[in-house]
């Protein structure tokens, strides 16, 4: 009983007098507004350039945040955009870089080894992934790069 009373007294009277400081480090995360900016910018560039694409954006945890496709884009491009995004998420590398990897490594990651998927890096940390498909791989990558630049 005395120990419990003593512990309570310490907690109530002494601990609040001790200066305790804590600094929280803010970590940038991808949110729905970022994903919308990425997809809107990419779709605008694609429309201006005459491309018909699908765009997929994943969170740092691999969750699909946003997925959109243009009228006239093929179903296959939708599947490939999501596959490229998952490839980047699994490897931490652009899908163009994965395309240069040994085929056994590509198989190990179940990779869609075609350019167009890009990691979103902020302060040296991957906070998400964006991928497009429907145009040439270089155009898909340029599309999502423009979106990422606009959002970040």
C-alpha positions as protocol buffer text, in pm:
chain_id: "A"
residue {
  index: 1
  type: UNK
  ca { x: 0 y: 0 z: 0 }
}
residue {
  index: 2
  type: UNK
  ca { x: 281 y: 238 z: 89 }
}
residue {
  index: 3
  type: UNK
  ca { x: 461 y: 157 z: -238 }
}
residue {
  index: 4
  type: UNK
  ca { x: 148 y: 229 z: -440 }
}
residue {
  index: 5
  type: UNK
  ca { x: 96 y: 559 z: -260 }
}
residue {
  index: 6
  type: UNK
  ca { x: 461 y: 654 z: -306 }
}
residue {
  index: 7
  type: UNK
  ca { x: 448 y: 567 z: -678 }
}
residue {
  index: 8
  type: UNK
  ca { x: 132 y: 775 z: -720 }
}
residue {
  index: 9
  type: UNK
  ca { x: 291 y: 1070 z: -543 }
}
residue {
  index: 10
  type: UNK
  ca { x: 597 y: 1053 z: -766 }
}
residue {
  index: 11
  type: UNK
  ca { x: 383 y: 1031 z: -1078 }
}
residue {
  index: 12
  type: UNK
  ca { x: 155 y: 1318 z: -977 }
}
residue {
  index: 13
  type: UNK
  ca { x: 402 y: 1564 z: -827 }
}
residue {
  index: 14
  type: UNK
  ca { x: 754 y: 1495 z: -947 }
}
residue {
  index: 15
  type: UNK
  ca { x: 723 y: 1373 z: -1307 }
}
residue {
  index: 16
  type: UNK
  ca { x: 524 y: 1673 z: -1435 }
}
residue {
  index: 17
  type: UNK
  ca { x: 803 y: 1899 z: -1311 }
}
residue {
  index: 18
  type: UNK
  ca { x: 1062 y: 1721 z: -1522 }
}
residue {
  index: 19
  type: UNK
  ca { x: 1111 y: 1884 z: -1859 }
}
residue {
  index: 20
  type: UNK
  ca { x: 1025 y: 1626 z: -2121 }
}
residue {
  index: 21
  type: UNK
  ca { x: 1063 y: 1718 z: -2482 }
}
residue {
  index: 22
  type: UNK
  ca { x: 996 y: 1509 z: -2784 }
}
residue {
  index: 23
  type: UNK
  ca { x: 1041 y: 1596 z: -3144 }
}
residue {
  index: 24
  type: UNK
  ca { x: 823 y: 1433 z: -3401 }
}
residue {
  index: 25
  type: UNK
  ca { x: 973 y: 1395 z: -3742 }
}
residue {
  index: 26
  type: UNK
  ca { x: 721 y: 1468 z: -4013 }
}
residue {
  index: 27
  type: UNK
  ca { x: 728 y: 1208 z: -4286 }
}
residue {
  index: 28
  type: UNK
  ca { x: 586 y: 1292 z: -4628 }
}
residue {
  index: 29
  type: UNK
  ca { x: 324 y: 1045 z: -4740 }
}
residue {
  index: 30
  type: UNK
  ca { x: 133 y: 1007 z: -5065 }
}
residue {
  index: 31
  type: UNK
  ca { x: -234 y: 1092 z: -5025 }
}
residue {
  index: 32
  type: UNK
  ca { x: -541 y: 1097 z: -5246 }
}
residue {
  index: 33
  type: UNK
  ca { x: -480 y: 1457 z: -5356 }
}
residue {
  index: 34
  type: UNK
  ca { x: -125 y: 1367 z: -5468 }
}
residue {
  index: 35
  type: UNK
  ca { x: -257 y: 1064 z: -5657 }
}
residue {
  index: 36
  type: UNK
  ca { x: -521 y: 1276 z: -5828 }
}
residue {
  index: 37
  type: UNK
  ca { x: -261 y: 1536 z: -5929 }
}
residue {
  index: 38
  type: UNK
  ca { x: -40 y: 1262 z: -6073 }
}
residue {
  index: 39
  type: UNK
  ca { x: -320 y: 1102 z: -6273 }
}
residue {
  index: 40
  type: UNK
  ca { x: -474 y: 1431 z: -6389 }
}
residue {
  index: 41
  type: UNK
  ca { x: -138 y: 1565 z: -6509 }
}
residue {
  index: 42
  type: UNK
  ca { x: -53 y: 1238 z: -6682 }
}
residue {
  index: 43
  type: UNK
  ca { x: -393 y: 1219 z: -6853 }
}
residue {
  index: 44
  type: UNK
  ca { x: -364 y: 1581 z: -6968 }
}
residue {
  index: 45
  type: UNK
  ca { x: -22 y: 1514 z: -7121 }
}
residue {
  index: 46
  type: UNK
  ca { x: -150 y: 1194 z: -7282 }
}
residue {
  index: 47
  type: UNK
  ca { x: -454 y: 1370 z: -7430 }
}
residue {
  index: 48
  type: UNK
  ca { x: -237 y: 1653 z: -7563 }
}
residue {
  index: 49
  type: UNK
  ca { x: 3 y: 1398 z: -7718 }
}
residue {
  index: 50
  type: UNK
  ca { x: -266 y: 1171 z: -7863 }
}
residue {
  index: 51
  type: UNK
  ca { x: -192 y: 874 z: -7633 }
}
residue {
  index: 52
  type: UNK
  ca { x: -462 y: 655 z: -7478 }
}
residue {
  index: 53
  type: UNK
  ca { x: -339 y: 541 z: -7137 }
}
residue {
  index: 54
  type: UNK
  ca { x: -434 y: 396 z: -6802 }
}
residue {
  index: 55
  type: UNK
  ca { x: -260 y: 527 z: -6489 }
}
residue {
  index: 56
  type: UNK
  ca { x: -219 y: 350 z: -6154 }
}
residue {
  index: 57
  type: UNK
  ca { x: -91 y: 505 z: -5831 }
}
residue {
  index: 58
  type: UNK
  ca { x: 4 y: 295 z: -5527 }
}
residue {
  index: 59
  type: UNK
  ca { x: 80 y: 399 z: -5171 }
}
residue {
  index: 60
  type: UNK
  ca { x: 409 y: 321 z: -4998 }
}
residue {
  index: 61
  type: UNK
  ca { x: 237 y: 4 z: -4871 }
}
residue {
  index: 62
  type: UNK
  ca { x: 135 y: -113 z: -5216 }
}
residue {
  index: 63
  type: UNK
  ca { x: -232 y: -20 z: -5187 }
}
residue {
  index: 64
  type: UNK
  ca { x: -402 y: 110 z: -5501 }
}
residue {
  index: 65
  type: UNK
  ca { x: -487 y: 474 z: -5430 }
}
residue {
  index: 66
  type: UNK
  ca { x: -609 y: 573 z: -5775 }
}
residue {
  index: 67
  type: UNK
  ca { x: -659 y: 402 z: -6109 }
}
residue {
  index: 68
  type: UNK
  ca { x: -796 y: 579 z: -6415 }
}
residue {
  index: 69
  type: UNK
  ca { x: -814 y: 511 z: -6785 }
}
residue {
  index: 70
  type: UNK
  ca { x: -888 y: 723 z: -7086 }
}
residue {
  index: 71
  type: UNK
  ca { x: -1171 y: 655 z: -7325 }
}
residue {
  index: 72
  type: UNK
  ca { x: -1029 y: 443 z: -7603 }
}
residue {
  index: 73
  type: UNK
  ca { x: -746 y: 294 z: -7395 }
}
residue {
  index: 74
  type: UNK
  ca { x: -728 y: -85 z: -7419 }
}
residue {
  index: 75
  type: UNK
  ca { x: -812 y: -324 z: -7136 }
}
residue {
  index: 76
  type: UNK
  ca { x: -462 y: -463 z: -7167 }
}
residue {
  index: 77
  type: UNK
  ca { x: -311 y: -123 z: -7089 }
}
residue {
  index: 78
  type: UNK
  ca { x: -511 y: -119 z: -6766 }
}
residue {
  index: 79
  type: UNK
  ca { x: -373 y: -455 z: -6661 }
}
residue {
  index: 80
  type: UNK
  ca { x: -20 y: -351 z: -6758 }
}
residue {
  index: 81
  type: UNK
  ca { x: -36 y: -18 z: -6572 }
}
residue {
  index: 82
  type: UNK
  ca { x: -126 y: -196 z: -6250 }
}
residue {
  index: 83
  type: UNK
  ca { x: 133 y: -466 z: -6317 }
}
residue {
  index: 84
  type: UNK
  ca { x: 407 y: -208 z: -6374 }
}
residue {
  index: 85
  type: UNK
  ca { x: 308 y: -33 z: -6051 }
}
residue {
  index: 86
  type: UNK
  ca { x: 325 y: -359 z: -5853 }
}
residue {
  index: 87
  type: UNK
  ca { x: 663 y: -435 z: -6013 }
}
residue {
  index: 88
  type: UNK
  ca { x: 803 y: -100 z: -5897 }
}
residue {
  index: 89
  type: UNK
  ca { x: 656 y: -154 z: -5551 }
}
residue {
  index: 90
  type: UNK
  ca { x: 814 y: -499 z: -5520 }
}
residue {
  index: 91
  type: UNK
  ca { x: 1157 y: -399 z: -5648 }
}
residue {
  index: 92
  type: UNK
  ca { x: 1191 y: -33 z: -5552 }
}
residue {
  index: 93
  type: UNK
  ca { x: 1316 y: 31 z: -5907 }
}
residue {
  index: 94
  type: UNK
  ca { x: 1155 y: 175 z: -6215 }
}
residue {
  index: 95
  type: UNK
  ca { x: 1000 y: -86 z: -6442 }
}
residue {
  index: 96
  type: UNK
  ca { x: 1247 y: 28 z: -6710 }
}
residue {
  index: 97
  type: UNK
  ca { x: 1535 y: -71 z: -6479 }
}
residue {
  index: 98
  type: UNK
  ca { x: 1365 y: -403 z: -6403 }
}
residue {
  index: 99
  type: UNK
  ca { x: 1342 y: -469 z: -6779 }
}
residue {
  index: 100
  type: UNK
  ca { x: 1724 y: -465 z: -6786 }
}
residue {
  index: 101
  type: UNK
  ca { x: 1752 y: -723 z: -6506 }
}
residue {
  index: 102
  type: UNK
  ca { x: 1826 y: -1088 z: -6562 }
}
residue {
  index: 103
  type: UNK
  ca { x: 1507 y: -1278 z: -6660 }
}
residue {
  index: 104
  type: UNK
  ca { x: 1539 y: -1502 z: -6353 }
}
residue {
  index: 105
  type: UNK
  ca { x: 1528 y: -1192 z: -6130 }
}
residue {
  index: 106
  type: UNK
  ca { x: 1228 y: -1061 z: -6323 }
}
residue {
  index: 107
  type: UNK
  ca { x: 1052 y: -1394 z: -6267 }
}
residue {
  index: 108
  type: UNK
  ca { x: 1136 y: -1388 z: -5897 }
}
residue {
  index: 109
  type: UNK
  ca { x: 954 y: -1054 z: -5864 }
}
residue {
  index: 110
  type: UNK
  ca { x: 671 y: -1162 z: -6098 }
}
residue {
  index: 111
  type: UNK
  ca { x: 765 y: -846 z: -6286 }
}
residue {
  index: 112
  type: UNK
  ca { x: 600 y: -664 z: -6571 }
}
residue {
  index: 113
  type: UNK
  ca { x: 931 y: -567 z: -6725 }
}
residue {
  index: 114
  type: UNK
  ca { x: 824 y: -281 z: -6950 }
}
residue {
  index: 115
  type: UNK
  ca { x: 907 y: 86 z: -6895 }
}
residue {
  index: 116
  type: UNK
  ca { x: 636 y: 313 z: -6758 }
}
residue {
  index: 117
  type: UNK
  ca { x: 643 y: 253 z: -6382 }
}
residue {
  index: 118
  type: UNK
  ca { x: 829 y: 494 z: -6153 }
}
residue {
  index: 119
  type: UNK
  ca { x: 887 y: 507 z: -5777 }
}
residue {
  index: 120
  type: UNK
  ca { x: 790 y: 832 z: -5604 }
}
residue {
  index: 121
  type: UNK
  ca { x: 1094 y: 922 z: -5393 }
}
residue {
  index: 122
  type: UNK
  ca { x: 1089 y: 1199 z: -5130 }
}
residue {
  index: 123
  type: UNK
  ca { x: 1382 y: 1256 z: -4893 }
}
residue {
  index: 124
  type: UNK
  ca { x: 1541 y: 932 z: -5012 }
}
residue {
  index: 125
  type: UNK
  ca { x: 1231 y: 729 z: -4924 }
}
residue {
  index: 126
  type: UNK
  ca { x: 980 y: 565 z: -5158 }
}
residue {
  index: 127
  type: UNK
  ca { x: 642 y: 709 z: -5063 }
}
residue {
  index: 128
  type: UNK
  ca { x: 450 y: 559 z: -5352 }
}
residue {
  index: 129
  type: UNK
  ca { x: 451 y: 439 z: -5709 }
}
residue {
  index: 130
  type: UNK
  ca { x: 300 y: 568 z: -6033 }
}
residue {
  index: 131
  type: UNK
  ca { x: 270 y: 376 z: -6359 }
}
residue {
  index: 132
  type: UNK
  ca { x: 108 y: 427 z: -6697 }
}
residue {
  index: 133
  type: UNK
  ca { x: 50 y: 204 z: -6996 }
}
residue {
  index: 134
  type: UNK
  ca { x: -97 y: 247 z: -7340 }
}
residue {
  index: 135
  type: UNK
  ca { x: 168 y: 448 z: -7522 }
}
residue {
  index: 136
  type: UNK
  ca { x: 532 y: 360 z: -7589 }
}
residue {
  index: 137
  type: UNK
  ca { x: 722 y: 274 z: -7268 }
}
residue {
  index: 138
  type: UNK
  ca { x: 921 y: 600 z: -7285 }
}
residue {
  index: 139
  type: UNK
  ca { x: 598 y: 797 z: -7327 }
}
residue {
  index: 140
  type: UNK
  ca { x: 431 y: 611 z: -7039 }
}
residue {
  index: 141
  type: UNK
  ca { x: 727 y: 698 z: -6818 }
}
residue {
  index: 142
  type: UNK
  ca { x: 730 y: 1063 z: -6930 }
}
residue {
  index: 143
  type: UNK
  ca { x: 360 y: 1078 z: -6853 }
}
residue {
  index: 144
  type: UNK
  ca { x: 393 y: 962 z: -6491 }
}
residue {
  index: 145
  type: UNK
  ca { x: 715 y: 1163 z: -6441 }
}
residue {
  index: 146
  type: UNK
  ca { x: 523 y: 1479 z: -6531 }
}
residue {
  index: 147
  type: UNK
  ca { x: 250 y: 1383 z: -6286 }
}
residue {
  index: 148
  type: UNK
  ca { x: 496 y: 1314 z: -6006 }
}
residue {
  index: 149
  type: UNK
  ca { x: 674 y: 1643 z: -6068 }
}
residue {
  index: 150
  type: UNK
  ca { x: 342 y: 1829 z: -6049 }
}
residue {
  index: 151
  type: UNK
  ca { x: 240 y: 1655 z: -5726 }
}
residue {
  index: 152
  type: UNK
  ca { x: 565 y: 1673 z: -5535 }
}
